[in-house]
Amino acid sequence: TYLYVVTNENNKKIGVIGYQKSPFEENAAFVIENVIKEEYRGKGYGKSAFVLLQEDARKKGFPKMVLNAFKHAPISFGMYTRDGFRVIEDYDGSVIMEKYL
């Protein structure tokens, strides 16, 4: 499990992000946490942290990243979609998405 604290330019802790080896697929990283404090959302912190998370997973040998997202959370769902994640399973609002790193 790889869990990281997200900080802003003043080194203030503003969120947490992380992944682990997927329990469903042998060679996939599974996102377990991606939270930015509400007052810091929409300022690019989450996107930057997520890009770094993918780079970290790739460097650790994971060829693919998988995550669970909610369609009714348009900010995060939109970020994942714009970043190249695609829906592979849809559970009526909750989706599993993947991206090859």
WONORMO-V142529 format. One record per residue. N is the residue number from 1. RES is the residue in one small letter. PHI is phi in degrees with one decimal (NA if undefined). PSI is psi in radians with two decimals (* if undefined). D_LAST is the distance of its C-alpha to the last C-alpha in Angstrom with 1 decimal. Layout:
N_RES_PHI_PSI_D_LAST, N_RES_PHI_PSI_D_LAST
This chain:
1_t_NA_2.33_18.0, 2_y_-121.9_1.95_16.7, 3_l_-123.4_2.26_18.7, 4_y_-126.6_2.51_19.1, 5_v_-88.3_2.31_21.9, 6_v_-93.6_2.27_21.3, 7_t_-122.0_2.75_24.1, 8_n_-93.6_-3.00_25.5, 9_e_-65.9_-0.30_27.1, 10_n_-97.0_0.20_30.2, 11_n_65.1_0.43_28.3, 12_k_-84.9_2.35_29.2, 13_k_-72.3_2.07_27.1, 14_i_-122.4_-0.02_25.9, 15_g_179.2_-3.06_23.2, 16_v_-145.7_2.55_21.0, 17_i_-148.3_2.53_17.3, 18_g_-172.3_2.98_15.7, 19_y_-150.5_2.93_13.9, 20_q_-142.4_2.97_15.0, 21_k_-64.2_2.28_14.3, 22_s_-61.6_2.35_14.6, 23_p_-78.1_-0.12_18.2, 24_f_-104.2_-0.51_17.4, 25_e_-133.4_2.42_14.8, 26_e_-58.4_-0.82_14.9, 27_n_-113.2_0.73_11.4, 28_a_-127.0_2.53_9.7, 29_a_-92.6_2.35_10.0, 30_f_-113.9_2.11_12.4, 31_v_-68.8_2.17_13.4, 32_i_-107.2_-0.31_17.1, 33_e_-156.2_2.43_18.3, 34_n_-160.0_1.51_17.8, 35_v_-132.4_2.25_21.3, 36_i_-118.0_2.38_22.9, 37_k_-54.8_2.49_26.7, 38_e_-53.1_-0.74_28.2, 39_e_-69.2_-0.19_30.0, 40_y_-108.0_0.01_26.8, 41_r_-72.3_2.64_24.8, 42_g_79.4_0.21_24.3, 43_k_-115.5_0.13_24.3, 44_g_93.1_-0.11_20.7, 45_y_-64.7_-0.80_20.4, 46_g_-63.7_-0.76_18.1, 47_k_-62.8_-0.81_15.7, 48_s_-61.7_-0.78_15.8, 49_a_-63.8_-0.66_15.4, 50_f_-68.8_-0.65_12.4, 51_v_-62.0_-0.80_10.6, 52_l_-63.8_-0.64_11.8, 53_l_-62.6_-0.75_10.8, 54_q_-64.4_-0.72_7.1, 55_e_-62.0_-0.73_8.0, 56_d_-61.3_-0.80_10.3, 57_a_-63.1_-0.74_8.3, 58_r_-62.0_-0.77_6.1, 59_k_-64.3_-0.49_9.8, 60_k_-85.9_0.08_11.2, 61_g_96.4_0.16_9.7, 62_f_-87.2_2.10_7.5, 63_p_-81.7_-0.21_5.2, 64_k_-145.3_2.59_5.2, 65_m_-121.1_2.43_6.9, 66_v_-127.2_2.56_10.3, 67_l_-151.4_2.84_13.2, 68_n_-104.9_2.35_16.8, 69_a_-138.9_2.83_18.1, 70_f_-113.6_2.22_21.6, 71_k_-62.0_-0.49_22.5, 72_h_-80.2_0.05_25.6, 73_a_-109.5_1.39_23.6, 74_p_-62.5_-0.48_22.9, 75_i_-68.4_-0.93_21.6, 76_s_-70.3_-0.74_18.7, 77_f_-60.0_-0.74_18.1, 78_g_-64.7_-0.69_18.3, 79_m_-62.0_-0.78_15.9, 80_y_-64.0_-0.74_13.2, 81_t_-63.8_-0.81_14.2, 82_r_-63.5_-0.48_14.4, 83_d_-83.4_0.00_10.9, 84_g_103.3_0.05_9.7, 85_f_-74.8_2.52_10.0, 86_r_-125.9_2.56_12.5, 87_v_-72.4_2.24_15.4, 88_i_-113.5_-0.33_15.8, 89_e_-146.4_2.45_18.9, 90_d_-127.6_2.12_21.6, 91_y_-111.7_0.86_24.3, 92_d_57.4_1.00_26.5, 93_g_117.9_-0.62_24.9, 94_s_-101.0_2.25_22.4, 95_v_-126.5_2.67_19.2, 96_i_-102.6_2.28_16.1, 97_m_-123.4_2.69_12.9, 98_e_-141.5_2.77_9.4, 99_k_-150.6_2.32_6.1, 100_y_-81.4_2.25_3.8, 101_l_-86.2_*_0.0
